Amino acid sequence: MRIDRFLKLSRLVKRRTIAAEMVEVGAVRLNGRTVKPSADVKSGDAIEIAFPRRLLAVEVQTDDEAAIKRREISFRVTEDRVIEACEKPW
C-alpha cells in the first residue's frame, strides 16, 4: 500500500492530499529514509512523522487495506514527543 494512503486510512493524517504533501516536503520518513508518496508500506516498517510541534514514530502492524478499513489496529506507536519551536526533528 502507498504510504500516503496508509497515513490517511490509519487516521494518522486527515486527508490523503495532505499526507502526500507531507511526504513530498520530507516530513515523513519510512525506515529512516525520505521517500515519495508512492512508496510501498509493509508490515514491520517504521514510519516517522514530523508534525509542527510533535514527532510521532510508529511501527506498521498490518498493510492490509481491508483490515485497516475494518478499524483493526494498523500501527503501534513507538515514540511520541513534543518538539520545541526552534528544534528541527531531522
Secondary structure, 3 states (H helix, E strand, C coil): CEHHHHHHHCCCCCCHHHHHHHHHHCCEEECCEECCCCCECCCCCEEEEEECCEEEEEEECCCCHHHHHCCCCCEEEEEEEECCCCCCCC
